[in-house]
């Protein structure tokens, strides 16, 4: 496994790498969810590149950029054990020079769901992902379905900008009790961690209601919100939303399938999760 901090040195190494190349962009503090992405990348590519970069431009001024969990030694050991080919750990200054003035806005999609609560978040995400795609020139890139809106935004960017890269979305990996894996789960206190499993339970409740024939989005959303408020102490819901999966347009009535997305504060920690509602 080769580790690079320098963009030009990485580019030089990639010139001789065997294709297809699979890219797994991460912000580090790697967990089983990242491992699932890396394993998928290994399965379908001759060369796997993992990037570790806590991207400052996707954090709002009052968000957790400074305290975002980091453990680079743990990450490197894990990536070694997975026989990752290249790891790219750039410095902030090399990706964002003083006169960096170009941003990627994926319009419309970036206003929905997370966009209401995290203005400029997706501008930061799309910009850094495009930069990483340009530097690593992969054939495939891998993202977790837990960030469903991020996946759609990146797919839209790749299509709109005619990039010849396949964006692969990998199912959410969950803890034994259903909590979606996230680096931010470490912020939860013991009690909060216990009750956070109810987020997934609320998604399953929605799926059960849909299977029973309830297709009115408002009714399902109300049941999900009630479940969360009742079962998670100190919770504050940002949104429970039912949308079409790729356009993220709100649905009133669910036909065959829909994306159910949730953002909820559990104490001081903001968590997101989602499920595709579908007839089994
Ligand atoms: O999903 C993430 O970890 C980040 O948003 C990403 C894609 C690595 C961009 O910083």
Boltz pocket constraint, residues with backbone or C-beta under 6 A from the ligand:
constraints:
  - pocket:
      binder: B
      contacts: [[A, 25], [A, 26], [A, 27], [A, 53], [A, 55], [A, 58], [A, 125], [A, 128], [A, 129], [A, 147], [A, 150]]
      max_distance: 6.0
